[in-house]
Amino acid sequence: MSELRQVVDEVARAGDFSGVVRVDAGPEVLVSAAHGLADRTHGVPNSTHTRFATASGTKLLTALAVGRLIDEGKCALESRLLDLLEVELPGVSEDVTVRHLLSHTSGVYDYLDEEVIEDFDNFELPVAPHKLLTPTDYLPMLTAGPQKFAPGARFSYSNGGYVMLGLLIEQLAGSYHQYIQREVMGPAGMTDSGFFRFDELPPHTATGYRRVDGKWRSNVHVLPVIGGPDGGAFVTAADVTRLWRALLSSQLLSPGLTREFLTEAAHYRGHEHYGHGLWIDDDRTEPPILFITGSDAGVSFHSSCHGDDLIATIASNATDGAWSMARAVKDHLQAAYPREQRAFRV
């Protein structure tokens, strides 16, 4: 058994991990392991082929869809949102651009403001979850408050801002879900991933669970009934590896736009920055780490790219299940692989 597999198994046992771990180094799969149950009611175990919800990991898919529209000439990073949309967004500054929304610097009102909300397991959406089927269904929540700050003034993670990007995709290309499937998942080779109703999950898909009064309960009544532009796509770990490789090899966006998306656009805190749809961890002493992450009631997801050929994905169907595993895998990769093997050529 490899040292990394030992690390994964030990962390899984210690934390009662439910989910999947996959680490790829070039053509070699270093670890592909599943633990816990996909369906606690029927005792169905997770497997390495199980599809897991990604929560905010979906934002990279949305960003790439917008990038495809930019490459098609239908909009630009500096295009003003209100110039492109036919729907009205009262309270949104006319200076908000596509770039602002992609980099979380728009300052738009956020219906799910992570600077304010403390308990996501028990947060209740202002609109009934079963009514949230398309980005347009989010409109009452998007316009429920004023602009937080002037566009470009600072970073503020915005779920509402990414739903606005979903509105843009629907305005310029039709159905959000169909466009993501056709223009992002398809070209990336993500054949086992998609958007599924939480109350009608297909086989080989993990139900999300949260602790309520000491009992495991599903998240079916807590989250939008189907994922949207800010979160909720389901993926396999193997498909996430395919997504990273397609992005880094400029198969999804033009080379110039790929470099733009992977460039720091806003500073969050410490050595964490945001690009366009993804995070960048760069302490200026080690090669940067690209990552996407997401957390919802019954969902925790983290996927990181430590150079072109070293990719780690951890997905769990429990609210906090992925975090200790993600830290352990990161620490091992940082220690086991020299700097030159953790570099990007993009």
KAZINOR-V208902 format. One line per field, one symbol per residue. phi: phi as a letter, one per 40 degrees, with the letter a starting at -180 (. if undefined). psi: psi as a letter, one per 20 degrees, with the letter a starting at -180 (. if undefined). burial: 1 if it has 9 or more other ideal C-beta (glycine too) atoms within 8 Angstrom, else 0. A space follows every 10 residues. Layout:
# KAZINOR-V208902
phi=???
psi=???
burial=???
This chain:
# KAZINOR-V208902
phi=.cccccdccc ccccbfcbib bbbbbgcccc aabbbgbcbc cbgcccbcbc cbcbfcdcdc cccccccccc ccgcabdccc dcccccccbc gcccccbdcd ccbgbcgcdb cbcccbcbbc cbcbccbddc ccbbdcccdd ccbcacdcac dgcacadbcd cccccccccc ccagddcccc ccbbcdccgc cbbibbccca ccdgbcccbb cbfgbcbccc bbbdcadbcc ihcbaccccc dccdcccccf cbbcdccdcc cccdbaccaf bbbbcbgacb cacgbbdcbc abaaaadgaa aabbbbgcbb bbbbbbcbdb cccccccccd ccccccbcdc cbbbbc
psi=pqgghggghg hgghjlpobq ppppncipog pnqqqaphoh gjkpqqrijq pqqicihhhh ggghghhghg hijirrhjqp giihqhqpmp ipqiiprggg ghjkjhjqpo hmoiigphnh hjppqhpphi inhrhhiigh hhkirrphrp pihrpopogh hhhhhhgggh gijbpgghgg ggifgghikm ijrapqphjl prqkpppqqq poljqpqrjh jhrphqqahi qiqpqqhhhh ghgghhghjk ihrqgghghg hjqphqpfqc kprpdnjrqo oojjhrqqpp qqqqprojpp pppqomrhjo pppppqlqgj highgggggg gghhhhprgh ikqqi.
burial=0001111110 1100101111 1111000001 1111111110 0000011101 1111111111 1111111111 1000101011 1101100010 0110011111 1111111111 1110000001 1010101010 0101101100 1110001000 1000111111 1111111111 1110011011 1011111101 0110110100 0001111111 1000000110 0111111111 1111111111 1111111101 0110001111 1101110100 0111111111 1100001011 1111111111 1111111101 1111111110 1111110111 0111001000 111100
